Structure formats: C-alpha cells, structure tokens
C-alpha cells in the first residue's frame, strides 16, 4: 500500500500541474491519463465536446460484461483568479501531511487514487468490471456527462453502479441538490449620460432582475422544508459575476451576469426560470423597447444539473456499506455528476476522500492520510468484485 500511496502522490503532482480550469481544452491532462493507462495495457475510449477540444475518458478493467462499478471524477477545476495563495496553485506542494494545489481535494486526489490503483485492479482477477470514467466541465454544469453517457451506447455492456468520488470525508452520500447555471444577457442603448432618458441602461435593468432574483430567494428561504436533512433546507441563489457598459458618462448599452440556483430534489427549476423570464418580458422589456425597439433580455440556462435523490441508490449503498461497514447515509448541498448517472438507471452514491470545505478556496489541500483512505477503499472494492 505504501508504494501505491507514493504513486498516488506522484500522479497527483502531475494532475495538479495541468491548468485544467473549466472550459479550457483538456488535451494535456487527458493525454497524460490516456498515456498512463496505456502503459498499463488499458485501452481508453474518449468522447469529445462539439469542438473536439475537451474529452471524457472511459476505460474498463476486468471482463467486458454488464454490471460492475464506475469510478467517476472530473478533470476540471475552478479558477484561481483573484485568490491569494501561499504556494503555486499548479504545483503540488507538500507541507507535512498536507498536499496543496488547485484541485488537490476537488477532485484530482480521487483521480490519483484511482489511477494509482490500476495495478491493484488488474491483479485482482475481477469477476465484475471496474470502469474508470473521468468527465470534463463538471464545475460549470456537468457539461461532459451527457456526452459520456451517450458514448456508453457503443460499449455493448452497461455499468450497474457508480461511485462519484467527490470529497465527502469518506461518508456515504445518497442525495444532493440540483443546480442551474444561468447566463443573462441584456442589450440596451448607449447614449451620452447628459440625458440618460434617451438611452436604455442595461446595468440598471440587470439590477432590477437581480433584485427580483433576491426576492424569490427570500421567499423560498422563508419556507424551508420541515425536517429536511439539507442545509439549508431550501433552494438557494447566487449571483456570481456581472459585466457591462463602457464608461461612466454613457448609459450601459449591454450587461451580462451569471448566476445559479440550487433546487431541492423534486423541485422543478424550470418554474423558477419561467417566473423570472415572465418578469423580464412583462415588466421590463416593454419600457426598454419603447425607447429602443431592439432591446433584449436573454435568460440562458447553460447547464441544468440534475439533483440526486436516494430513489436509485440502494444497490450502490449496499455495496459501499458491505465494504466499509458504514451503516448510515447523508445528503449534501453541493452538486455533482451523480444525478446524471442515477437518471440513466445506474445506482449511484457519492463517496470519496477529503473535505469539500477546502475546495474552491486559496491553499486548497488534501491530506496524505485521506489519499491512503481512498486507496484502501479501492483495494477492498477490487477484492470484493473478485469474489
């Protein structure tokens, strides 16, 4: 196990060194993973985005038959822009028991554990396969997952269980909220600010829309789901970025802002979008277009991320419980790719090393012992699937 641990740290160093921020081409990190697997005699299947710039990685170890377990993680990371790091975020830095670097815990640590365990999987004489499925652009809405799942049609066999290795402190998670990534684009009319009534200020319109979003957020926060295990127990909203205009002495001819909301399992997120779109169409656009007929408000759902509920988690839960001895499950408020697997009929849980509270922050890290815990679980999984 010590050699496997050292190998996982080495692999993690390589993975962290790739600037795989979401939406960037994945040629380098995918090339590294593909080459590593090829060195161990494992064939990979790549599935690409429309432009061929980003790819999912899929591989099977063991018999190519129905069943088995998918080990899923994502290769992308969130940006480091504006963050103050004590170390280079794209160089894995070890300080005592901690390994610092962007993506170290979310979730290249799990990817490293899986890759370092490939020789363990190969020597286990598996009776059921272990599938490796690494997806792109999870952080901006799971954009790679529909492509990955569509590629399964070419396999000739279907996985039965998925374990999504997001950092859960090795606690068994069977549910999480959904998520909608939204981009709102507003087109107004720029005029000299000496008489702004002749123009349409897109930033002002954006402020009105954001106020509406906050009103909906407040309304939903006042009606939490009673006895819900989620924290908080209601749909949450966040406006993350805004840009627009050109100068203080001109009305803003354009404004874009990105926001998200995270509905509870069972909530219809489209109803929320429809409410905001109706407000834009009925309350804002008429006044805008009375000044400038070409004014627009476009609300674009870039990625509706499915929630994960426990309706299809029983088989996966039983497997992980039998290996670990865990006899309880929990839910989380952050989103993962798990809902995609579950909705495709694959029994799915979220279970992985590390703490999500370190993710997306400066000086992100995973502990060496947490990698060890991940490796130990994967070794037990291989043993279980060989019987």
N, C-alpha and C positions, 0 to 999 in steps of 0.2 A: 504493500500500500504506500510505503514511503516513496518508492520510485515513481508510482503513479501520481502522488502528490507533487513531487518535484516537477514531473512532466506537465501537470496541470498549470503550475505557476509559470513555467516556460511558455506554454501555449497562451496563457492569459496575457503575458507580456507582449506576444505577437499580436493578439487580437486588439489589445488596447492601443497599440501603435498605429492602427488604421483609423483615420479620421472618417468614421462611418456615420456621421451625422445624417439624420433622416433626409431623404430626397436626393442625396448625393449618389453618384454612381457607386456600385458595390464591387467593381471588377477586382480590386486589390484584396479585400477581405474574403470574398467568395473564392478567388483564385487560391489564396492561402489554404482555406478549408478544403477545397477540392484537391489540391496537391497533397495535403496531409492524408486525406482519406485514400487517395491513390497509392501513396507509399505503403499503406496497409492492405492494399488489394481490394479496396471498397469502391465500387462504382457509384457515381453520383448522377442524379438527374436534376438539371437546372430548369427552372421555369421563370420566364422573364416578364418584365413590365412591357408596356406597349412600345417603348423606345429601345428596348434591349440594353438599358443602362443599369438596371437593378435586377437582381435574381434571388430566388429562393433556392435553397439547397435541400435535396432529399436523398437519402440513402437507406438501404436495408441491409442489416446484418442478421444472418440466420436464414431459415427457409423462407422462400418467397411464396407464402401462403396467407390466406385470410387470418386475421387476428393479430396478436402481438401488441406492442406498446410503442406509441410515438413519443419521442422526447423532443419537445418543442422549445425553441428560444428564438429571439430576434437578434439580428446582427446590427441594427441601427442604434444610435444613441442620441440624446438631446444635445443641443449646442452648449458651448462653454462661453459664448459671448457675454461680456459684462460681468462675469464671475471672477472673483479674486481667489486664485489657487496658490497654495504654498508650494506646489510641485507642478511640473509639466503635466497637464491632464492627459496627454497622449504618450506618456512614458510611464510604464508601471514602476512605481517606487515603493520599496518595502521599508517600513519603519516598524521594527519589532514584529508584532503579529499581524500588522495591517498592510494591505496591498492597495495603494492609492492609484487611481486613474479613472478617467471617464469611461463609464460602462462596466467598471470592475464588479459592481454588485448588480447592475441593471443593464444587461444581464449576461455579460461576457464571462463572468465567473462560472455560470452554469454551462455555457457553451464549452468552456475549457474543461470542465469536469467530464462532459460527455465525450469530447474528443480524446482526452487522456484515457478514458475507459474503453476505447475501441478494442485494444488488445485483450482486455478482460472479457468483453462481449464475445470476441472471436474464439477464445479458448473455452468458453462455457458450454459448447455443444448445445446451442439453443434449440428447443423444440418449437418455440414460438418466436417470431422475429422481433428484433428491436429496430425501430425506424428512427432515423435522425431527420428532423425537419426544422431547418433554420429559415426564418422568414425575414423579409425586408419591410421597413417602414411601419413597424408596429407602433412607434411612438407618435405617429401622425395619423393614426386611424386604422392600423392593421391593413394597409393597402395591399400588402403581399399575399394575405391569406386567401382571398377569392381565387387568385392565380394559382396558388399552391394546391388548394383543394380541387380545382379543375384539372390539375395535372395528374391527380390520382386516377382519373379515368383510364390512363394509359398503363397503369401498373398491372392490371389483371388480378389484383388482390386488394383487400380492404383492411386497413388497421381497425382494431376494436377499441383500444384505449388510448387516450392522450394524457400525458403529464406535461403541463406547461410549467417550466422551471423558473418562473418569476420568484424573486426573493420573498419568502413567507416565513423565514426563521424555521424552516422545516416543519411548519404546521400545515395541516391538510385543509385546503380551501375549496369549497364546493359552490360558491356563489360570489358574484361581483356585479356592480352596476354596469350599465351600458354607457355609451359615450357618443356624442355627436360633435364633430369638428366642423365649425361653420365659418365661412368667409362671407362678409357682407361688403359689397362694392356699391358706392354711391357716386353718381355723376350729377354734378350741379352746373353752375355757370360762374366763371370767374369774371369779376368786374373790379374797377377801382374802388377801394374801400371808402372813398369820399362820399359815395352814395350806394351803400350795400343793398338797398332795397331793389336795385336794378338787377342784382345777381341772385344766385341760389348757392348758399354756403353749405357745402357738403359736410363740413365738420359739424355745423350746427345740427344738421339732420342726423348725423351719426350720434350726437349727444342725446337727441330725442329717442332714438332707437335704443341706445344703451340704457337710458332711464326706464324705458318700457321693459327691457330685459331684467333690470334690477327689481322692478315692481313684481314681475312674475316670480322672480327668485324669492322675494319676501313673502309673497302669497303662499308659495309652496313650503317655505320654511316654517310657516305658522301652522302647517298641517302635517306634522311628521307622522309616519306610520307607527301606530302603537305597538309596543313590544317587538319592534324590528331589531335584528342584530346589527343592522348597518349603522355606521357613524360617519356623518349624520344620517338620520333616518328619513331623508327626503332628497328630492332631485336638487343638485347644486349647479350653479352657473359661475362662469368666469370669463371676463373679457381680458384677453392676453396681450394683444398688440393693436396699435392704431397708427395710421399714417395718412397724410393728406395735405393738400394746399402747397403753395409755393412761397408766399411772403405774407407778412403781417398787414401790408397795405393793399391786399387783394382778397376778395372773397375766395374761399377754397372751392375750386372747380371740381375737385374729386376728394374722396376719402374712402379708405378701406380699413376695416378692422376685423380681427379674427377672435372668435370666442368659442366656448364649448359649454355643453351642459351634460350632466350625467344622470340619466333617469334611473329610477329603481327598477329592478326586474319586474316585468309585467306592464310597466308604463309605456304608452305609445309616444315616443319622442316626436313623431311627425305632427301630432296635435299641437305641440309647443311651437314648432316651426310655422305651422299654419296660422296660429294666433298672431305671431309677430309679423308674418307676411301680410295678414289682413290689416293690421295696424298701419303698416307701411303703405299699402295700397289705398286704404280708405281715409286715413288721417293725414298722411304726409305728402304723398305723390300729387294729389290734386293742387295743393298750394304751390308745390315746386313747378309743376308743368304749366300752371297759369302764367308763370314768369318765363319759363324756358321749356317748351314742349318736349325737348329731347332729354330732360332729366330722367334719371333711372335709379331704382333701388333694387339690387340683385342680392338675394339671400341664398347662398350656395352651400348645401350640405356636402362637404368634401368627403367625409367618411363617417357613416353611421356604424358605430361599433356595437355589436350585439352584447347584451348582458349575458351573464352566466347564472343560471339557476340550477338547483340540485335535481331537476327532473330527470337528468340523464347522467348522473354522477355515481350511481350505486355500484356499478361494476368496477370503475376506477377506484372508488373509495375502498371497496373491499380488498382490492389488490394492494394498495399502499398500506392499508391498515394491517394486512396479514404480514407484510414485510417489516413494518416499523413498530407495530404494537400500539399505534395511535388509535384511541377509541372515541375521539371527538372530532368534529369538524367546525369550521368557522367560515365567515364571509369577509370580504374586503371591499373598500370603496373605490380602489383604483381599477382601471380596466386592463384587460389582457387579450390575447388572441384566443383564449379558451372558448369564448362564446361561439366563435366560428366553427371549431371542431364539434362542439356539442350540438349545434344546429345542423351539422352534417351527419348526425347519427352516431358519432364517436363518443363513448363515455369518457368524460373529461374532468380532471381536477387540476388545481394549481398547487404546486408543491416544489419548493426549491430553497437553496441556501442563501443566507444573508438577510438583511433588514431593508425593506423598501424605504424606510425613513431616511436612509442615506442617499437615495437615488436623486438625480437631477440637481444635486447641490454641489458647491465647490468642495474639493477634497473628498470626493466620493471614495469609498473604500469597501473592500471585503476582507474578512479575517481569514488567516490561513486555516484555522480550525473549521471555519464554515465550509471552505473547499473540501476539507477532509470529510466532513459530514455528508456533503453531496456525493463524494466518491464512494463512501461506504454504502450509501443507499443504492447507488448504481450497481455496485458489485453484488449486493443482495438481490437486486432486481434480476440481474443476469443469472444468478443461481436459481432463483425462483422459476424463471422461464425455461430452464434446462431440465426441469423435473416433469 
